[in-house]
Amino acid sequence: MKKFAAAFILLLITFSVFAKAPKNQYVRIRTSYGECIIRLYNETPKHRDNFIKLTKQGFYNGTLFHRVIQDFMIQGGDPDSKKAKPGQALGEGDVGYTVDAEIRDSLFHKKGVLAAARDDNPKKASSGCQFYLVEGKRFTDEQLDKLIETRMKGRKIPPAQREWYKSVGGVPHLDQNYTVYGEIVSGIEMVDRIAAVKKDDKNRPLQDVPMTVSLLKKKECKRLDNLLSF
């Protein structure tokens, strides 16, 4: 009887270990220019959960990266882009709600992050669906100091973040103005390729760049958690 109880307890422990949810949710964005995998930040739960909800609904499938600026970012997620005619202006589509800003000092616009687009509302609430992936560029100390003086209203860049902007790149003047809620952990090349395409005077690619967005399964998320040690 004791042996049976011990075996049963061991079985329960084993089951609980394997049944434990992964620490992070990852999503995959596929395009004709490649694919990337993004880790959604737990520090921004409202944005994380909203992106997961829309992805489960298949909302993003067939939407376009409709605004592309090299050395800056690629933007997508406008529902109006699914059936957009060539040359049609995009960027005003939404889902009828916004997401409260979740701006964190530790989350900044380094190359490869996922962030929420928004209009010019005073609370900095995010679009319920539109997002962008940062390409950015590398900066020197002199360029960063100039940016602080001219575009950041004197707001300082923490030393660790400054090193990121110098070595990896990004878009520092967007910090503290838009919610950053994830980052690419694999496939940053997709962003570089899309950012380099030819576009019209509205920064819409001349050749449509549709996307497919899917959630990685728990097993895949756990594997990435272990691999990336988050």
C-alpha positions as CSV (number, residue, x, y, z in Angstrom):
1,M,0.0,0.0,0.0
2,K,2.8,2.4,0.9
3,K,4.6,1.6,-2.4
4,F,1.3,2.4,-4.3
5,A,0.9,5.7,-2.4
6,A,4.5,6.7,-3.1
7,A,4.1,5.9,-6.8
8,F,0.9,7.8,-7.0
9,I,2.5,10.9,-5.4
10,L,5.4,10.6,-7.8
11,L,2.9,10.4,-10.7
12,L,1.1,13.6,-9.5
13,I,4.4,15.5,-9.2
14,T,5.5,14.4,-12.7
15,F,2.1,15.4,-14.1
16,S,2.1,18.8,-12.4
17,V,5.6,19.5,-13.8
18,F,4.6,18.7,-17.4
19,A,1.2,20.3,-17.1
20,K,2.6,23.6,-15.9
21,A,2.0,26.4,-18.3
22,P,4.9,28.1,-20.1
23,K,6.2,31.4,-18.7
24,N,5.6,33.2,-21.9
25,Q,3.3,33.2,-25.0
26,Y,4.9,33.3,-28.4
27,V,3.4,34.1,-31.7
28,R,4.5,33.6,-35.3
29,I,4.1,36.1,-38.1
30,R,4.5,34.7,-41.6
31,T,4.9,36.7,-44.8
32,S,6.3,36.2,-48.3
33,Y,9.5,37.8,-46.9
34,G,10.0,35.2,-44.2
35,E,8.7,34.7,-40.7
36,C,9.5,35.8,-37.2
37,I,8.6,34.6,-33.7
38,I,7.6,37.1,-31.1
39,R,7.6,36.8,-27.3
40,L,4.7,38.8,-25.8
41,Y,5.7,40.6,-22.6
42,N,4.0,39.6,-19.3
43,E,4.7,43.1,-18.1
44,T,2.0,44.4,-20.4
45,P,-0.9,42.0,-19.8
46,K,-3.7,44.0,-21.4
47,H,-1.8,44.3,-24.7
48,R,-0.6,40.6,-24.5
49,D,-4.1,39.3,-23.9
50,N,-5.7,41.5,-26.6
51,F,-3.1,40.3,-29.2
52,I,-3.7,36.7,-28.1
53,K,-7.5,37.1,-28.4
54,L,-7.3,38.7,-31.9
55,T,-4.9,36.0,-33.0
56,K,-7.1,33.2,-31.9
57,Q,-9.9,34.8,-33.9
58,G,-7.8,34.8,-37.0
59,F,-8.2,38.6,-37.1
60,Y,-4.7,39.4,-38.5
61,N,-4.7,36.7,-41.2
62,G,-4.8,38.5,-44.5
63,T,-4.1,42.0,-43.1
64,L,-1.2,43.9,-44.7
65,F,1.9,45.6,-43.5
66,H,0.5,48.8,-44.9
67,R,3.0,51.4,-43.7
68,V,6.7,50.7,-44.1
69,I,9.6,53.1,-43.4
70,Q,13.2,51.9,-43.7
71,D,15.3,52.5,-40.6
72,F,12.1,53.1,-38.6
73,M,9.4,50.4,-38.5
74,I,6.8,48.4,-40.4
75,Q,3.2,48.8,-39.4
76,G,0.2,46.4,-39.9
77,G,-3.0,45.1,-38.4
78,D,-5.5,47.5,-40.1
79,P,-8.7,45.4,-40.8
80,D,-9.5,47.6,-43.8
81,S,-6.3,46.4,-45.5
82,K,-7.7,42.9,-46.1
83,K,-9.6,43.9,-49.2
84,A,-7.8,47.2,-50.0
85,K,-7.4,48.3,-53.6
86,P,-4.0,49.3,-54.9
87,G,-3.1,52.8,-53.8
88,Q,-5.9,53.0,-51.2
89,A,-4.9,54.9,-48.1
90,L,-4.8,52.8,-45.0
91,G,-4.2,53.2,-41.3
92,E,-7.7,54.3,-40.0
93,G,-9.2,50.9,-39.5
94,D,-9.9,49.7,-36.0
95,V,-11.9,47.3,-33.8
96,G,-14.0,49.8,-32.0
97,Y,-12.0,50.0,-28.8
98,T,-8.6,51.0,-27.5
99,V,-6.3,49.4,-25.0
100,D,-5.1,51.3,-21.9
101,A,-1.5,52.4,-22.2
102,E,1.0,50.1,-20.4
103,I,4.2,52.1,-20.8
104,R,7.1,50.7,-18.8
105,D,10.5,52.4,-18.2
106,S,12.2,49.0,-18.8
107,L,10.5,48.4,-22.2
108,F,12.0,50.5,-24.9
109,H,12.1,50.8,-28.7
110,K,15.1,48.7,-29.4
111,K,15.3,46.9,-32.8
112,G,12.9,44.0,-33.1
113,V,10.2,45.0,-30.5
114,L,6.5,44.8,-31.0
115,A,4.6,48.0,-30.1
116,A,1.1,49.4,-30.4
117,A,0.1,52.1,-32.8
118,R,-2.2,54.8,-31.6
119,D,-3.8,58.2,-32.5
120,D,-2.9,61.4,-30.8
121,N,-5.0,60.9,-27.6
122,P,-3.8,62.4,-24.3
123,K,-3.9,59.1,-22.4
124,K,-1.7,57.4,-25.0
125,A,-4.2,54.6,-25.3
126,S,-3.3,52.1,-28.0
127,S,-5.1,51.0,-31.1
128,G,-7.1,47.9,-30.4
129,C,-5.5,46.1,-33.4
130,Q,-2.7,48.0,-35.2
131,F,0.9,47.4,-34.3
132,Y,4.4,47.9,-35.6
133,L,7.7,46.1,-35.5
134,V,10.8,48.3,-35.0
135,E,13.7,48.2,-37.4
136,G,15.3,51.5,-36.4
137,K,19.0,52.2,-36.8
138,R,22.2,52.5,-34.7
139,F,23.1,55.8,-33.1
140,T,26.3,57.4,-31.8
141,D,26.4,59.2,-28.5
142,E,26.4,62.5,-30.2
143,Q,23.3,61.6,-32.2
144,L,21.5,60.4,-29.1
145,D,22.4,63.6,-27.2
146,K,21.0,65.7,-30.2
147,L,17.8,63.6,-30.2
148,I,17.3,64.2,-26.5
149,E,17.7,67.9,-27.1
150,T,15.5,68.2,-30.1
151,R,12.8,65.4,-30.0
152,M,12.7,64.0,-26.5
153,K,12.2,67.2,-24.5
154,G,15.3,66.6,-22.4
155,R,14.2,63.1,-21.3
156,K,17.3,61.1,-20.5
157,I,18.1,57.6,-21.9
158,P,19.2,55.1,-19.2
159,P,22.8,53.9,-19.8
160,A,21.9,50.3,-20.5
161,Q,19.3,51.4,-23.1
162,R,21.8,53.9,-24.6
163,E,24.2,51.0,-25.2
164,W,21.4,49.0,-27.0
165,Y,20.7,52.0,-29.3
166,K,24.4,52.3,-30.1
167,S,25.1,48.6,-30.7
168,V,21.8,47.1,-31.9
169,G,19.7,50.1,-32.9
170,G,16.1,51.2,-32.5
171,V,13.9,54.3,-32.3
172,P,14.6,56.1,-29.0
173,H,12.4,59.1,-29.6
174,L,9.3,56.8,-29.4
175,D,10.1,55.7,-25.8
176,Q,7.5,56.6,-23.2
177,N,5.0,57.6,-25.9
178,Y,3.8,54.2,-27.2
179,T,3.3,50.8,-25.5
180,V,6.0,48.2,-26.2
181,Y,4.6,44.8,-25.6
182,G,6.8,42.1,-27.1
183,E,10.0,41.4,-29.0
184,I,11.2,39.2,-31.9
185,V,13.3,36.3,-30.6
186,S,13.8,34.8,-34.1
187,G,13.6,36.0,-37.6
188,I,14.4,39.8,-37.4
189,E,15.5,39.5,-41.0
190,M,11.8,39.5,-42.0
191,V,11.5,43.1,-40.7
192,D,14.6,44.2,-42.6
193,R,13.4,42.7,-45.9
194,I,9.9,44.3,-45.6
195,A,11.3,47.7,-44.6
196,A,13.4,47.8,-47.8
197,V,10.6,47.2,-50.3
198,K,9.5,49.8,-52.8
199,K,6.5,51.9,-51.6
200,D,4.3,54.8,-52.7
201,D,4.2,58.3,-51.3
202,K,2.1,57.1,-48.4
203,N,4.7,54.5,-47.4
204,R,2.5,51.6,-48.5
205,P,4.4,48.8,-50.3
206,L,3.7,48.8,-54.0
207,Q,3.3,45.0,-53.8
208,D,1.1,43.9,-51.0
209,V,2.7,42.3,-48.0
210,P,-0.1,40.2,-46.2
211,M,0.6,38.3,-43.0
212,T,-0.6,35.2,-41.2
213,V,-0.4,35.3,-37.4
214,S,-0.6,32.2,-35.2
215,L,0.0,31.3,-31.5
216,L,2.7,28.8,-30.8
217,K,1.5,25.7,-28.9
218,K,2.4,25.2,-25.2
219,K,5.1,22.7,-26.0
220,E,6.8,25.1,-28.4
221,C,6.5,27.9,-25.9
222,K,8.1,25.8,-23.1
223,R,10.9,24.9,-25.5
224,L,11.6,28.5,-26.3
225,D,11.4,29.5,-22.6
226,N,14.1,26.9,-21.8
227,L,16.2,27.8,-24.8
228,L,16.0,31.5,-24.1
229,S,16.0,31.2,-20.3
230,F,13.3,33.7,-19.7
